[in-house]
Structures are given as structure tokens and as C-alpha cells.
Amino acid sequence: MLVMRGLSHAYASFAVALCEGPITGIGRIWADGKPMDLSGVTWRWYPGDEAQTADPFIAARMGAANTPAYRGTAYAVFEELALSTYGNRLPQLSFEVFRPLADPDTAEGLTRAVTMIPASGEFT
């Protein structure tokens, strides 16, 4: 949902699905490849567990009966994010997410780090 305020200032309220949950936290956030300054930004995140409730901001706009809780999906909600820094458009967002510790005897539990190379994909 895009909300216009004044002639040159645009704001957007939106939700971003992050990954299959559950997660234990969010570290850094990048907007258009640069660290995002979250001071003054109203945002919150949901871990994607099975007890997750619907976001109150979304429910206020869509109606409580029409708002899913998105259980099993970790996501973030931004309220009236000022878009002037991003050329009055939604920025490309990247999130650092943390997952619960896995069983230490599995490959997942033995993994110390994963490096993602920008612009790499399944065909590179």
C-alpha cells in the first residue's frame, strides 16, 4: 500500500516474506545494497512459528477476519517507510536472519558459515 504525503514525499507500508520459519532473529538489513538506517523506522518481524498471530497493522487495514497469520513464514512489516531516500520507490531489501541451532551431529549443525556471492544463482 503506497501512501502519498505532500507533493514530493512518498511513504509505503508493506510486508516482506523472508524465509520458511522459524527464525530466532534479524541482524542487519540492507536497502539497495547499503546498510539500512532503522532509526525512526516503524517495523517489526515475525519468526514464522506455528503460534504466530496476525500483524495488527495489516489486520487494521484488511479486517481481522481477512488477515492471515502467515504461520510457517518469517516476515517483516514496515509502516510508512519514507521512500525519498530510495528515489520514491520501494528499495530492494536484503536481511540477515538467524535460525535456531540445529542438532550438532547433522551437516546443518556442523556448518559454521555460508557465503552468498551477489548476483550468483542456480545457473552460475
DSSP file (Angstrom, degrees, kcal/mol; ACC not computed):
  #  RESIDUE AA STRUCTURE BP1 BP2  ACC     N-H-->O    O-->H-N    N-H-->O    O-->H-N    TCO  KAPPA ALPHA  PHI   PSI    X-CA   Y-CA   Z-CA
    1    1 A M              0   0    0      0, 0.0    12,-2.4     0, 0.0     2,-0.5   0.000 360.0 360.0 360.0 124.5    0.0    0.0    0.0
    2    2 A L  E     -A   12   0A   0     10,-0.2     2,-0.5    78,-0.1    10,-0.2  -0.867 360.0-164.9-102.8 130.3    1.5    3.3   -1.0
    3    3 A V  E     -A   11   0A   0      8,-2.7     8,-2.4    -2,-0.5     2,-0.4  -0.968   7.7-150.8-117.3 122.8    0.6    6.4    0.9
    4    4 A M  E     -A   10   0A   0     -2,-0.5     2,-0.4     6,-0.2     6,-0.2  -0.770  13.4-177.5 -94.2 136.5    1.4    9.9   -0.6
    5    5 A R  E  >  -A    9   0A   0      4,-2.3     4,-0.8    -2,-0.4     3,-0.2  -0.971  57.5 -23.0-133.4 117.7    2.1   12.8    1.7
    6    6 A G  T  4 S-     0   0    0     -2,-0.4    -1,-0.1     1,-0.2     0, 0.0  -0.229  93.7 -67.2  74.4-171.1    2.7   16.2    0.2
    7    7 A L  T  4 S+     0   0    0      1,-0.1    -1,-0.2    -3,-0.1     3,-0.0   0.771 128.2  25.8 -89.3 -27.2    4.0   16.7   -3.3
    8    8 A S  T  4 S+     0   0    0     -3,-0.2     2,-0.6     1,-0.1    -2,-0.1   0.386 102.1  84.3-120.9   4.2    7.4   15.3   -3.0
    9    9 A H  E  <  -A    5   0A   0     -4,-0.8    -4,-2.3    74,-0.0     2,-0.4  -0.933  50.8-175.6-117.2 121.1    7.3   12.8   -0.2
   10   10 A A  E     -A    4   0A   0     -2,-0.6    73,-3.0    -6,-0.2    74,-0.5  -0.883   1.7-171.4-111.9 145.2    6.1    9.2   -0.7
   11   11 A Y  E     -AB   3  82A   0     -8,-2.4    -8,-2.7    -2,-0.4     2,-0.4  -0.941   3.7-160.4-129.9 152.0    5.7    6.6    2.0
   12   12 A A  E     -AB   2  81A   0     69,-1.6    69,-3.2    -2,-0.3     2,-0.5  -0.999   9.2-161.1-137.0 141.2    4.9    2.9    1.8
   13   13 A S  E     +     0   0A   0    -12,-2.4     2,-0.3    -2,-0.4    66,-0.2  -0.985  35.7 141.3-115.4 128.3    3.5    0.4    4.2
   14   14 A F  E     - B   0  78A   0     64,-1.9    64,-3.1    -2,-0.5     2,-0.3  -0.980  43.4-124.1-161.0 164.4    4.3   -3.3    3.3
   15   15 A A  E     - B   0  77A   0     -2,-0.3     2,-0.5    62,-0.2    62,-0.2  -0.917  18.2-156.5-117.1 146.9    5.2   -6.7    4.4
   16   16 A V  E     - B   0  76A   0     60,-2.9    60,-2.2    -2,-0.3     2,-0.3  -0.984  12.9-138.6-126.8 119.7    8.2   -8.8    3.2
   17   17 A A  E     - B   0  75A   0     -2,-0.5    58,-0.3    58,-0.2     3,-0.1  -0.629  22.2-178.4 -73.8 132.0    8.3  -12.6    3.4
   18   18 A L  E     -     0   0A   0     56,-3.3     2,-0.3     1,-0.4    57,-0.2   0.882  47.2 -54.2 -99.7 -52.5   11.8  -13.6    4.5
   19   19 A C  E     - B   0  74A   0     55,-1.1    55,-2.7     4,-0.0    -1,-0.4  -0.972  68.3 -56.0-173.7 175.8   12.0  -17.4    4.6
   20   20 A E  E    S- B   0  73A   0     -2,-0.3    53,-0.3    53,-0.2    52,-0.1  -0.586  80.3 -93.3 -69.5 132.7   10.5  -20.5    6.0
   21   21 A G  S    S+     0   0    0     51,-2.1    27,-0.2    -2,-0.3     2,-0.1  -0.261  83.2  73.3 -89.1 178.6   10.4  -20.2    9.7
   22   22 A P        +     0   0    0      0, 0.0     2,-0.3     0, 0.0    26,-0.2   0.483  53.3 166.1 -89.5 155.6   11.1  -20.4   12.5
   23   23 A I        -     0   0    0     24,-1.5    76,-0.3    76,-0.2     3,-0.1  -0.837  31.2-146.2-119.3 163.2   13.9  -17.9   12.9
   24   24 A T        -     0   0    0     74,-3.4     2,-0.3     1,-0.3    75,-0.2   0.544  69.6 -27.7-106.5 -10.5   15.3  -16.5   16.1
   25   25 A G  E     -D   98   0B   0     73,-1.2    73,-2.7    22,-0.1     2,-0.4  -0.977  50.6-109.3 176.1 172.4   16.2  -13.0   15.0
   26   26 A I  E     -D   97   0B   0     -2,-0.3    71,-0.2    71,-0.2     3,-0.1  -0.991  26.6-179.2-123.6 131.7   17.2  -10.5   12.3
   27   27 A G  E     +     0   0B   0     69,-3.4     2,-0.2    -2,-0.4    -1,-0.1   0.660  57.5   0.1 -93.2-107.2   20.6   -8.9   12.2
   28   28 A R  E     -     0   0B   0     69,-0.0    68,-2.5    67,-0.0     2,-0.4  -0.501  57.8-155.6 -87.6 155.1   21.4   -6.4    9.6
   29   29 A I  E     -D   95   0B   0      7,-0.3     7,-3.2    66,-0.2     2,-0.4  -0.996   5.7-159.3-128.6 135.5   19.1   -5.1    6.8
   30   30 A W  E     -DE  94  35B   0     64,-2.8    64,-2.2    -2,-0.4     2,-0.5  -0.934   2.7-160.9-114.9 139.6   20.4   -3.7    3.6
   31   31 A A  E >  S-DE  93  34B   0      3,-2.9     3,-1.6    -2,-0.4    62,-0.2  -0.984  82.5 -14.3-119.2 120.0   18.3   -1.4    1.3
   32   32 A D  T 3  S-     0   0    0     60,-3.1    -1,-0.1    -2,-0.5    61,-0.1   0.856 130.9 -54.0  53.6  38.2   19.6   -1.2   -2.3
   33   33 A G  T 3  S+     0   0    0     59,-0.5    -1,-0.3     1,-0.2    60,-0.1   0.446 119.1 102.5  82.7   0.7   22.8   -2.8   -1.2
   34   34 A K  E <  S-E   31   0B   0     -3,-1.6    -3,-2.9     1,-0.0    -1,-0.2  -0.897  85.7 -91.0-116.4 146.3   23.6   -0.3    1.6
   35   35 A P  E     -E   30   0B   0      0, 0.0     2,-0.4     0, 0.0    -5,-0.3  -0.299  47.7-123.9 -53.9 133.0   23.1   -0.8    5.3
   36   36 A M        -     0   0    0     -7,-3.2     2,-0.8     1,-0.0    -7,-0.3  -0.679  10.2-136.0 -86.7 129.4   19.6    0.4    6.2
   37   37 A D        -     0   0    0     -2,-0.4    -1,-0.0     1,-0.1    -7,-0.0  -0.761  21.4-176.0 -82.7 111.8   19.3    3.1    8.9
   38   38 A L    >   +     0   0    0     -2,-0.8     3,-1.9     2,-0.1     2,-0.3   0.394  40.4 121.4 -93.9   3.0   16.4    1.9   11.0
   39   39 A S  T 3  S+     0   0    0      1,-0.3     3,-0.1     3,-0.0    -2,-0.1  -0.519  86.7  10.3 -67.8 129.5   16.3    4.9   13.3
   40   40 A G  T 3  S+     0   0    0     -2,-0.3     2,-0.5     1,-0.3    -1,-0.3   0.461 101.2 122.9  81.5   1.3   12.8    6.5   13.0
   41   41 A V    <   -     0   0    0     -3,-1.9     2,-0.8    40,-0.1    -1,-0.3  -0.834  56.2-143.5 -98.5 130.0   11.5    3.5   11.0
   42   42 A T  E     +C   79   0A   0     37,-0.6    37,-2.8    -2,-0.5     2,-0.3  -0.832  45.1 135.6 -92.1 112.6    8.5    1.6   12.4
   43   43 A W  E     -C   78   0A   0     -2,-0.8     2,-0.3    35,-0.2    35,-0.2  -0.976  27.8-175.8-151.4 160.1    9.0   -2.0   11.7
   44   44 A R  E     -C   77   0A   0     33,-1.7    33,-2.8    -2,-0.3     2,-0.3  -0.976  14.3-139.0-154.1 160.5    8.7   -5.4   13.3
   45   45 A W  E     -C   76   0A   0     -2,-0.3    31,-0.2    31,-0.2   -19,-0.0  -0.899   3.6-147.4-126.9 155.8    9.4   -9.0   12.4
   46   46 A Y  E     -C   75   0A   0     29,-3.1    29,-1.4    -2,-0.3   -21,-0.1  -0.969  14.4-139.1-123.1 136.8    7.6  -12.3   13.0
   47   47 A P        -     0   0    0      0, 0.0   -24,-1.5     0, 0.0    27,-0.3   0.652  34.3-121.3 -75.9 -15.9    9.5  -15.6   13.5
   48   48 A G        +     0   0    0     25,-0.4   -27,-0.3   -26,-0.2    26,-0.2   0.772  59.3 146.8  82.7  25.2    7.4  -17.9   11.3
   49   49 A D    >   -     0   0    0     24,-0.1     3,-1.0    22,-0.1    23,-0.7  -0.347  63.4-105.1 -86.9 176.4    6.4  -20.3   14.1
   50   50 A E  T 3  S+     0   0    0      1,-0.2    21,-0.1    21,-0.2    -1,-0.1   0.601 117.4  56.8 -79.9 -10.7    3.1  -22.1   14.4
   51   51 A A  T 3  S+     0   0    0      2,-0.0    -1,-0.2    18,-0.0    20,-0.0   0.364  78.1 132.9 -97.1   3.7    1.9  -19.9   17.2
   52   52 A Q    <   -     0   0    0     -3,-1.0     2,-0.2     1,-0.1    19,-0.2  -0.259  43.5-150.4 -60.7 135.9    2.3  -16.7   15.2
   53   53 A T        -     0   0    0      1,-0.1    -1,-0.1    17,-0.1    -2,-0.0  -0.627  28.7 -84.2-103.2 166.7   -0.6  -14.2   15.2
   54   54 A A        -     0   0    0     -2,-0.2    15,-0.2    13,-0.2    -1,-0.1  -0.339  48.8-101.5 -68.2 148.8   -1.6  -11.8   12.5
   55   55 A D     >  -     0   0    0     13,-0.4     4,-2.5     1,-0.1     5,-0.2  -0.550  24.5-140.0 -70.8 131.4    0.1   -8.4   12.4
   56   56 A P  H  > S+     0   0    0      0, 0.0     4,-2.0     0, 0.0    -1,-0.1   0.832  99.9  54.6 -65.6 -31.9   -2.2   -5.7   13.9
   57   57 A F  H  > S+     0   0    0      2,-0.2     4,-1.0     1,-0.2     5,-0.1   0.929 112.6  42.5 -66.3 -45.1   -1.3   -3.1   11.3
   58   58 A I  H >> S+     0   0    0      1,-0.2     4,-2.8     2,-0.2     3,-0.5   0.912 113.6  52.7 -66.4 -42.4   -2.3   -5.4    8.5
   59   59 A A  H 3X S+     0   0    0     -4,-2.5     4,-2.1     1,-0.2    -1,-0.2   0.857 104.0  56.9 -62.5 -35.6   -5.4   -6.5   10.4
   60   60 A A  H 3< S+     0   0    0     -4,-2.0    -1,-0.2     1,-0.2    -2,-0.2   0.820 116.2  36.3 -65.7 -29.9   -6.5   -2.9   10.9
   61   61 A R  H << S+     0   0    0     -4,-1.0    -2,-0.2    -3,-0.5    -1,-0.2   0.820 128.2  31.8 -92.1 -34.2   -6.5   -2.4    7.1
   62   62 A M  H  < S-     0   0    0     -4,-2.8    -3,-0.2    -5,-0.1    -2,-0.2   0.616 114.4-103.9 -98.3 -14.6   -7.7   -5.7    5.8
   63   63 A G    ><  -     0   0    0     -4,-2.1     3,-1.2    -5,-0.3     4,-0.5   0.260  27.5 -99.0  93.1 135.5  -10.0   -6.6    8.7
   64   64 A A  G >  S+     0   0    0      1,-0.3     3,-1.0     2,-0.2    -1,-0.1   0.854 122.6  53.8 -57.2 -38.2   -9.1   -9.2   11.4
   65   65 A A  G 3  S+     0   0    0      1,-0.2    -1,-0.3    -6,-0.1    -2,-0.1   0.743 111.5  45.9 -70.0 -22.3  -11.2  -12.0    9.6
   66   66 A N  G <  S+     0   0    0     -3,-1.2    -1,-0.2    -7,-0.2    -2,-0.2   0.362  92.2  95.0-100.6   4.0   -9.3  -11.4    6.3
   67   67 A T    <   -     0   0    0     -3,-1.0   -13,-0.2    -4,-0.5     2,-0.1  -0.858  62.1-150.6-105.4 114.0   -5.8  -11.3    7.7
   68   68 A P        -     0   0    0      0, 0.0   -13,-0.4     0, 0.0    -2,-0.1  -0.413  14.2-137.9 -75.8 157.4   -3.7  -14.5    7.8
   69   69 A A        -     0   0    0    -15,-0.2     4,-0.1   -17,-0.1   -21,-0.1   0.531  29.6-135.8 -88.5  -8.3   -1.0  -15.0   10.4
   70   70 A Y    >   -     0   0    0      1,-0.2     3,-2.0     2,-0.1   -17,-0.1   0.885  29.0-165.3  52.8  43.6    1.4  -16.4    7.8
   71   71 A R  T 3  S+     0   0    0      1,-0.3   -21,-0.2   -19,-0.2    -1,-0.2  -0.337  70.5  26.4 -60.5 137.8    2.3  -19.3   10.1
   72   72 A G  T 3  S+     0   0    0    -23,-0.7   -51,-2.1     1,-0.1     2,-0.5   0.353 105.4  94.2  89.2  -5.3    5.4  -21.1    9.0
   73   73 A T  E <   -B   20   0A   0     -3,-2.0   -25,-0.4   -53,-0.3     2,-0.3  -0.976  66.5-144.4-123.5 120.7    6.7  -17.9    7.2
   74   74 A A  E     +B   19   0A   0    -55,-2.7   -56,-3.3    -2,-0.5   -55,-1.1  -0.657  35.4 162.9 -77.9 135.4    9.1  -15.5    8.8
   75   75 A Y  E     -BC  17  46A   0    -29,-1.4   -29,-3.1    -2,-0.3     2,-0.3  -0.971  31.6-136.7-151.4 165.1    8.3  -11.9    7.7
   76   76 A A  E     -BC  16  45A   0    -60,-2.2   -60,-2.9    -2,-0.3     2,-0.4  -0.941  11.8-152.0-124.9 147.1    8.8   -8.3    8.4
   77   77 A V  E     -BC  15  44A   0    -33,-2.8   -33,-1.7    -2,-0.3     2,-0.4  -0.978   6.4-164.6-121.1 131.0    6.3   -5.4    8.3
   78   78 A F  E     -BC  14  43A   0    -64,-3.1   -64,-1.9    -2,-0.4     2,-0.6  -0.956   8.1-151.8-114.0 132.8    7.3   -1.8    7.6
   79   79 A E  E    S- C   0  42A   0    -37,-2.8   -37,-0.6    -2,-0.4   -66,-0.2  -0.924  70.6 -24.2-108.8 122.8    4.8    1.0    8.4
   80   80 A E  E    S-     0   0A   0     -2,-0.6     2,-0.4     1,-0.2   -67,-0.2   0.887  75.5-167.5  44.9  57.0    5.0    4.2    6.4
   81   81 A L  E     -B   12   0A   0    -69,-3.2   -69,-1.6    -3,-0.2     2,-0.3  -0.607  24.9-118.6 -71.3 124.5    8.6    3.9    5.3
   82   82 A A  E     -B   11   0A   0     -2,-0.4     3,-0.3   -71,-0.2   -71,-0.2  -0.506  26.4-168.1 -66.9 127.7    9.8    7.2    3.8
   83   83 A L    > > +     0   0    0    -73,-3.0     5,-2.3    -2,-0.3     3,-1.4   0.456  62.2  95.9 -99.0  -2.8   10.8    6.5    0.1
   84   84 A S  G > 5S+     0   0    0    -74,-0.5     3,-1.2     1,-0.3    -1,-0.2   0.843  82.3  56.6 -60.1 -33.5   12.6    9.7   -0.7
   85   85 A T  G 3 5S+     0   0    0     -3,-0.3    -1,-0.3     1,-0.3    -2,-0.1   0.754 109.8  46.8 -66.0 -23.8   15.9    8.1    0.1
   86   86 A Y  G < 5S-     0   0    0     -3,-1.4     3,-0.3     3,-0.1    -1,-0.3   0.006 127.8 -90.6-111.0  26.4   15.2    5.5   -2.5
   87   87 A G  T < 5S-     0   0    0     -3,-1.2    -3,-0.2     1,-0.2    -2,-0.1   0.833  77.7 -65.1  70.9  32.4   14.0    7.6   -5.3
   88   88 A N  S   <S+     0   0    0     -5,-2.3     2,-0.3     1,-0.2    -1,-0.2   0.865 115.2  99.8  55.4  41.2   10.4    7.4   -4.2
   89   89 A R  S    S-     0   0    0     -6,-0.7    -1,-0.2    -3,-0.3    -3,-0.1  -0.946  86.1 -84.2-143.7 163.5   10.2    3.7   -4.9
   90   90 A L        -     0   0    0     -2,-0.3     2,-0.1    -3,-0.1    -7,-0.0  -0.542  49.7-129.8 -68.4 132.1   10.4    0.6   -2.7
   91   91 A P        -     0   0    0      0, 0.0     2,-0.6     0, 0.0    -1,-0.1  -0.407  22.4-102.0 -78.4 160.5   14.1   -0.4   -2.2
   92   92 A Q        -     0   0    0     -2,-0.1   -60,-3.1     2,-0.0   -59,-0.5  -0.758  47.0-153.7 -78.9 120.5   15.5   -3.8   -2.8
   93   93 A L  E     -D   31   0B   0     -2,-0.6     2,-0.4   -62,-0.2   -62,-0.2  -0.789  17.9-174.5-105.1 140.8   15.8   -5.3    0.7
   94   94 A S  E     -D   30   0B   0    -64,-2.2   -64,-2.8    -2,-0.4     2,-0.4  -0.991  11.0-159.5-129.1 140.3   18.2   -8.0    2.0
   95   95 A F  E     -D   29   0B   0     -2,-0.4     2,-0.7   -66,-0.2   -66,-0.2  -0.934  17.5-141.6-124.6 142.5   18.0   -9.4    5.5
   96   96 A E  E     -     0   0B   0    -68,-2.5   -69,-3.4    -2,-0.4     2,-0.3  -0.920  33.7-172.3 -95.8 116.1   20.4  -11.2    7.7
   97   97 A V  E     -D   26   0B   0     -2,-0.7     2,-0.4   -71,-0.2   -71,-0.2  -0.843  15.5-146.2-115.7 150.5   18.3  -13.8    9.6
   98   98 A F  E     -D   25   0B   0    -73,-2.7   -74,-3.4    -2,-0.3   -73,-1.2  -0.937  12.1-160.0-115.8 136.3   19.2  -16.2   12.4
   99   99 A R        -     0   0    0     -2,-0.4   -76,-0.2   -76,-0.3     3,-0.1  -0.715  33.4 -87.4-108.6 160.8   17.8  -19.7   12.8
  100  100 A P        -     0   0    0      0, 0.0     2,-0.1     0, 0.0    -1,-0.1  -0.326  57.9 -90.1 -61.7 151.1   17.6  -21.9   15.8
  101  101 A L        -     0   0    0      1,-0.1     2,-0.1    -3,-0.0     8,-0.1  -0.416  46.5-137.1 -64.3 136.3   20.7  -24.0   16.4
  102  102 A A        -     0   0    0      6,-0.2    -1,-0.1     1,-0.2    -3,-0.0  -0.344  38.1 -68.5 -87.9 171.5   20.4  -27.4   14.7
  103  103 A D    >   -     0   0    0      1,-0.2     3,-1.8    -2,-0.1     6,-0.6  -0.454  46.4-135.7 -57.8 125.0   21.3  -30.8   16.0
  104  104 A P  T 3  S+     0   0    0      0, 0.0    -1,-0.2     0, 0.0    -2,-0.0   0.642  98.8  63.7 -65.7 -12.8   25.2  -30.7   16.2
  105  105 A D  T 3  S+     0   0    0      4,-0.1     2,-0.2     5,-0.0    -2,-0.1   0.400  90.8  81.1 -91.8   3.8   25.5  -34.1   14.7
  106  106 A T  S <> S-     0   0    0     -3,-1.8     4,-1.5     1,-0.1     5,-0.1  -0.625  91.4-111.1-103.1 166.0   24.0  -33.1   11.3
  107  107 A A  H  > S+     0   0    0      1,-0.2     4,-1.0    -2,-0.2     3,-0.1   0.885 120.8  54.2 -60.5 -38.2   25.6  -31.4    8.4
  108  108 A E  H >4 S+     0   0    0      1,-0.2     3,-0.5     2,-0.2    -1,-0.2   0.905 108.4  48.7 -62.9 -40.6   23.4  -28.3    9.2
  109  109 A G  H 34 S+     0   0    0     -6,-0.6    -1,-0.2     1,-0.2    -2,-0.2   0.777 110.4  50.9 -70.5 -26.4   24.7  -28.3   12.8
  110  110 A L  H 3< S+     0   0    0     -4,-1.5     2,-0.3    -7,-0.2    -1,-0.2   0.607  84.9 105.4 -86.1 -13.1   28.4  -28.6   11.7
  111  111 A T    <<  -     0   0    0     -4,-1.0     3,-0.1    -3,-0.5    -5,-0.0  -0.544  45.9-175.9 -72.3 126.8   28.1  -25.7    9.2
  112  112 A R        -     0   0    0     -2,-0.3     2,-0.3     1,-0.3    -1,-0.2   0.799  62.9 -10.5 -92.0 -34.5   29.9  -22.6   10.6
  113  113 A A        -     0   0    0      2,-0.0     2,-0.4     0, 0.0    -1,-0.3  -0.988  50.3-146.8-161.9 157.5   29.0  -20.1    7.8
  114  114 A V        -     0   0    0     -2,-0.3     2,-0.6    -3,-0.1    -3,-0.0  -1.000  15.5-150.4-130.7 130.0   27.6  -19.7    4.3
  115  115 A T        -     0   0    0     -2,-0.4     2,-0.6     2,-0.0    -2,-0.0  -0.897   6.3-159.0-104.8 123.5   28.9  -17.1    1.9
  116  116 A M        -     0   0    0     -2,-0.6    -2,-0.0     3,-0.0     3,-0.0  -0.889   9.3-147.5-100.7 124.8   26.4  -15.7   -0.6
  117  117 A I    >   -     0   0    0     -2,-0.6     3,-2.1     1,-0.1    -2,-0.0  -0.809  27.0-110.2 -93.5 124.1   28.0  -14.1   -3.7
  118  118 A P  T 3  S+     0   0    0      0, 0.0     3,-0.1     0, 0.0    -1,-0.1  -0.228 100.2  12.4 -54.4 138.3   26.0  -11.2   -5.1
  119  119 A A  T 3  S+     0   0    0      1,-0.3     2,-0.3    -3,-0.0    -2,-0.0   0.543  95.1 131.0  71.4  10.6   24.4  -12.0   -8.5
  120  120 A S    <   +     0   0    0     -3,-2.1    -1,-0.3     2,-0.0     2,-0.3  -0.656  28.2 154.6 -88.6 153.0   25.2  -15.7   -8.2
  121  121 A G    >   -     0   0    0     -2,-0.3     3,-1.4    -3,-0.1    -4,-0.0  -0.845  58.0 -65.0-158.0-167.6   22.4  -18.1   -8.8
  122  122 A E  T 3  S+     0   0    0     -2,-0.3    -2,-0.0     1,-0.3     0, 0.0   0.685 126.2  50.4 -69.0 -17.3   21.4  -21.5   -9.9
  123  123 A F  T 3         0   0    0      1,-0.2    -1,-0.3     0, 0.0    -3,-0.0   0.319 360.0 360.0-103.5   8.2   22.8  -21.0  -13.4
  124  124 A T    <         0   0    0     -3,-1.4    -1,-0.2     0, 0.0    -2,-0.1   0.433 360.0 360.0-107.7 360.0   26.3  -19.7  -12.5
